[in-house]
Amino acid sequence: MSHITERRQEERDRRRTEIVDAAEALSAEVGWDAVTMDQVARRGRLSRALVYVYFRDKGDLHLALVERSLESLRQRFEAAREGKPSGIDEVQAIGRAYFAFAREAPHHFDACARFQAHASPDGNLPPNEVACLVVGHRVHEVIVAALNRGVADGSVRPDIGDPYLTALSLWAFTHGVIQIAATKAGGMKHEGIAVETFVAHSFDLLVRSLRR
Protein backbone atom coordinates (compact mmCIF):
# COMPACT_ATOMS: atom_id res chain seq x y z
CA MET A 1 0.00 0.00 0.00
CA SER A 2 1.42 3.38 -1.01
CA HIS A 3 1.76 6.25 1.44
CA ILE A 4 -1.03 8.17 -0.32
CA THR A 5 -3.36 5.16 -0.31
CA GLU A 6 -2.63 4.58 3.36
CA ARG A 7 -3.44 8.20 4.20
CA ARG A 8 -6.70 8.01 2.27
CA GLN A 9 -7.69 4.86 4.15
CA GLU A 10 -6.86 6.51 7.47
CA GLU A 11 -9.03 9.46 6.49
CA ARG A 12 -11.92 7.15 5.54
CA ASP A 13 -11.59 5.28 8.83
CA ARG A 14 -11.53 8.55 10.75
CA ARG A 15 -14.65 9.84 9.02
CA ARG A 16 -16.47 6.58 9.60
CA THR A 17 -15.55 6.66 13.29
CA GLU A 18 -16.81 10.24 13.57
CA ILE A 19 -20.16 9.22 12.12
CA VAL A 20 -20.54 6.26 14.47
CA ASP A 21 -19.45 8.46 17.41
CA ALA A 22 -22.20 10.92 16.54
CA ALA A 23 -24.79 8.16 16.18
CA GLU A 24 -23.79 6.65 19.51
CA ALA A 25 -23.98 9.99 21.32
CA LEU A 26 -27.44 10.69 19.93
CA SER A 27 -28.64 7.18 20.75
CA ALA A 28 -27.52 7.62 24.35
CA GLU A 29 -29.30 10.97 24.57
CA VAL A 30 -32.63 10.43 22.81
CA GLY A 31 -32.89 6.71 22.03
CA TRP A 32 -32.26 5.09 18.67
CA ASP A 33 -35.82 5.44 17.38
CA ALA A 34 -35.56 9.23 17.56
CA VAL A 35 -32.21 9.43 15.77
CA THR A 36 -32.18 10.61 12.16
CA MET A 37 -29.42 10.67 9.59
CA ASP A 38 -29.72 14.46 9.45
CA GLN A 39 -29.09 14.66 13.20
CA VAL A 40 -26.09 12.38 12.87
CA ALA A 41 -24.64 14.61 10.14
CA ARG A 42 -25.16 17.74 12.24
CA ARG A 43 -23.69 16.16 15.37
CA GLY A 44 -20.65 14.97 13.44
CA ARG A 45 -20.34 18.33 11.65
CA LEU A 46 -20.49 16.52 8.34
CA SER A 47 -22.64 16.84 5.26
CA ARG A 48 -25.67 14.58 4.99
CA ALA A 49 -24.36 13.35 1.65
CA LEU A 50 -21.08 12.27 3.22
CA VAL A 51 -22.89 10.22 5.85
CA TYR A 52 -24.64 8.33 3.05
CA VAL A 53 -21.29 7.66 1.40
CA TYR A 54 -20.35 5.54 4.40
CA PHE A 55 -23.76 4.12 5.36
CA ARG A 56 -26.56 3.43 2.92
CA ASP A 57 -29.31 4.08 5.50
CA LYS A 58 -30.06 4.29 9.21
CA GLY A 59 -30.24 0.51 9.53
CA ASP A 60 -26.75 0.14 8.06
CA LEU A 61 -25.45 2.75 10.49
CA HIS A 62 -27.10 0.91 13.35
CA LEU A 63 -25.13 -2.21 12.48
CA ALA A 64 -21.91 -0.24 12.95
CA LEU A 65 -23.16 0.78 16.39
CA VAL A 66 -24.01 -2.85 17.15
CA GLU A 67 -20.49 -3.94 16.20
CA ARG A 68 -19.04 -1.35 18.56
CA SER A 69 -21.42 -2.38 21.35
CA LEU A 70 -20.58 -6.06 20.98
CA GLU A 71 -16.86 -5.32 21.05
CA SER A 72 -17.37 -3.33 24.25
CA LEU A 73 -19.26 -6.28 25.71
CA ARG A 74 -16.47 -8.69 24.71
CA GLN A 75 -13.91 -6.53 26.47
CA ARG A 76 -16.06 -6.44 29.61
CA PHE A 77 -16.36 -10.23 29.57
CA GLU A 78 -12.62 -10.67 29.15
CA ALA A 79 -11.94 -8.29 32.02
CA ALA A 80 -14.50 -10.09 34.20
CA ARG A 81 -12.67 -13.40 33.78
CA GLU A 82 -9.32 -12.09 34.92
CA GLY A 83 -8.01 -13.43 38.21
CA LYS A 84 -10.95 -15.71 38.97
CA PRO A 85 -10.04 -18.94 40.79
CA SER A 86 -12.17 -21.29 38.69
CA GLY A 87 -14.23 -21.62 35.55
CA ILE A 88 -17.54 -21.39 37.39
CA ASP A 89 -16.34 -18.16 39.01
CA GLU A 90 -15.56 -16.82 35.55
CA VAL A 91 -19.05 -17.71 34.35
CA GLN A 92 -20.61 -15.92 37.32
CA ALA A 93 -18.41 -12.87 36.74
CA ILE A 94 -19.44 -12.77 33.08
CA GLY A 95 -23.10 -12.83 34.09
CA ARG A 96 -22.57 -9.92 36.48
CA ALA A 97 -20.64 -8.06 33.78
CA TYR A 98 -23.57 -8.46 31.36
CA PHE A 99 -25.98 -7.04 33.91
CA ALA A 100 -23.61 -4.13 34.58
CA PHE A 101 -23.32 -3.56 30.81
CA ALA A 102 -27.09 -3.21 30.55
CA ARG A 103 -27.25 -0.74 33.45
CA GLU A 104 -24.14 1.31 32.68
CA ALA A 105 -24.43 1.44 28.89
CA PRO A 106 -28.15 1.03 28.12
CA HIS A 107 -27.76 2.38 24.59
CA HIS A 108 -25.20 -0.33 23.87
CA PHE A 109 -27.42 -3.00 25.37
CA ASP A 110 -30.34 -1.67 23.32
CA ALA A 111 -28.25 -1.88 20.15
CA CYS A 112 -27.39 -5.51 20.89
CA ALA A 113 -31.00 -6.35 21.78
CA ARG A 114 -32.29 -4.82 18.54
CA PHE A 115 -29.74 -6.77 16.56
CA GLN A 116 -30.70 -10.06 18.20
CA ALA A 117 -34.37 -9.36 17.41
CA HIS A 118 -33.51 -8.45 13.82
CA ALA A 119 -34.23 -11.03 11.12
CA SER A 120 -31.29 -11.39 8.75
CA PRO A 121 -32.13 -11.08 5.05
CA ASP A 122 -31.94 -14.05 2.72
CA GLY A 123 -28.87 -14.36 0.55
CA ASN A 124 -25.64 -12.49 1.04
CA LEU A 125 -25.45 -10.42 4.19
CA PRO A 126 -24.25 -6.80 4.04
CA PRO A 127 -20.68 -6.25 5.26
CA ASN A 128 -21.69 -4.44 8.44
CA GLU A 129 -23.97 -7.30 9.46
CA VAL A 130 -21.22 -9.84 8.82
CA ALA A 131 -18.94 -7.76 11.06
CA CYS A 132 -21.55 -7.94 13.84
CA LEU A 133 -21.78 -11.70 13.54
CA VAL A 134 -17.99 -12.01 13.73
CA VAL A 135 -17.77 -9.94 16.90
CA GLY A 136 -20.81 -11.70 18.36
CA HIS A 137 -19.04 -15.01 17.84
CA ARG A 138 -16.04 -13.67 19.73
CA VAL A 139 -18.28 -12.65 22.61
CA HIS A 140 -19.64 -16.18 22.89
CA GLU A 141 -16.12 -17.61 22.63
CA VAL A 142 -15.26 -15.84 25.90
CA ILE A 143 -18.11 -17.70 27.61
CA VAL A 144 -17.02 -20.95 25.95
CA ALA A 145 -13.51 -20.49 27.32
CA ALA A 146 -14.88 -20.02 30.84
CA LEU A 147 -17.04 -23.13 30.52
CA ASN A 148 -14.16 -25.20 29.18
CA ARG A 149 -11.96 -24.08 32.03
CA GLY A 150 -14.71 -25.01 34.49
CA VAL A 151 -15.09 -28.49 33.05
CA ALA A 152 -11.31 -28.94 33.15
CA ASP A 153 -10.93 -27.77 36.76
CA GLY A 154 -14.04 -29.62 37.96
CA SER A 155 -16.10 -26.57 38.93
CA VAL A 156 -18.53 -27.05 36.00
CA ARG A 157 -20.35 -30.34 35.48
CA PRO A 158 -18.90 -32.36 32.60
CA ASP A 159 -22.26 -33.21 30.99
CA ILE A 160 -23.19 -29.69 29.84
CA GLY A 161 -22.94 -30.79 26.20
CA ASP A 162 -21.53 -28.67 23.42
CA PRO A 163 -19.86 -25.66 25.08
CA TYR A 164 -20.85 -23.22 22.33
CA LEU A 165 -24.48 -24.33 22.47
CA THR A 166 -24.37 -23.98 26.25
CA ALA A 167 -22.88 -20.49 25.91
CA LEU A 168 -25.74 -19.49 23.61
CA SER A 169 -28.26 -20.89 26.10
CA LEU A 170 -26.65 -18.98 28.97
CA TRP A 171 -26.73 -15.80 26.91
CA ALA A 172 -30.42 -16.31 26.07
CA PHE A 173 -31.29 -16.90 29.72
CA THR A 174 -29.31 -13.93 31.00
CA HIS A 175 -30.52 -11.62 28.22
CA GLY A 176 -34.12 -12.47 29.05
CA VAL A 177 -33.58 -11.89 32.76
CA ILE A 178 -32.08 -8.47 32.09
CA GLN A 179 -34.91 -7.44 29.78
CA ILE A 180 -37.59 -8.57 32.21
CA ALA A 181 -35.83 -6.77 35.04
CA ALA A 182 -35.89 -3.60 32.95
CA THR A 183 -39.49 -3.80 31.72
CA LYS A 184 -41.35 -5.51 34.58
CA ALA A 185 -39.86 -3.78 37.62
CA GLY A 186 -43.22 -2.18 38.45
CA GLY A 187 -45.05 -5.49 38.41
CA MET A 188 -42.40 -7.10 40.57
CA LYS A 189 -42.62 -4.27 43.07
CA HIS A 190 -46.39 -4.80 43.22
CA GLU A 191 -45.68 -8.44 44.11
CA GLY A 192 -43.20 -7.38 46.76
CA ILE A 193 -40.15 -8.53 44.79
CA ALA A 194 -37.16 -6.26 44.34
CA VAL A 195 -35.51 -6.33 40.92
CA GLU A 196 -32.16 -7.04 42.56
CA THR A 197 -33.64 -10.06 44.32
CA PHE A 198 -35.09 -11.36 41.07
CA VAL A 199 -31.77 -10.99 39.25
CA ALA A 200 -29.76 -12.59 42.05
CA HIS A 201 -32.20 -15.51 42.26
CA SER A 202 -32.12 -16.03 38.49
CA PHE A 203 -28.32 -16.02 38.37
CA ASP A 204 -28.20 -18.42 41.32
CA LEU A 205 -30.43 -20.86 39.42
CA LEU A 206 -28.19 -20.57 36.39
CA VAL A 207 -24.99 -21.22 38.33
CA ARG A 208 -26.51 -24.15 40.21
CA SER A 209 -27.47 -25.73 36.89
CA LEU A 210 -23.81 -25.64 35.87
CA ARG A 211 -22.02 -26.38 39.10
CA ARG A 212 -20.66 -29.86 39.51
HELIX and SHEET records of a PDB file:
HELIX    1   1 HIS A    3  VAL A   30  1                                  28    
HELIX    2   2 TRP A   32  ALA A   34  5                                   3    
HELIX    3   3 MET A   37  ARG A   43  1                                   7    
HELIX    4   4 ARG A   48  TYR A   54  1                                   7    
HELIX    5   5 LYS A   58  ARG A   81  1                                  24    
HELIX    6   6 GLY A   87  GLU A  104  1                                  18    
HELIX    7   7 PRO A  106  ALA A  117  1                                  12    
HELIX    8   8 PRO A  127  ASP A  153  1                                  27    
HELIX    9   9 PRO A  163  THR A  183  1                                  21    
HELIX   10  10 ALA A  185  HIS A  190  1                                   6    
HELIX   11  11 VAL A  195  LEU A  210  1                                  16    
END                                                                             
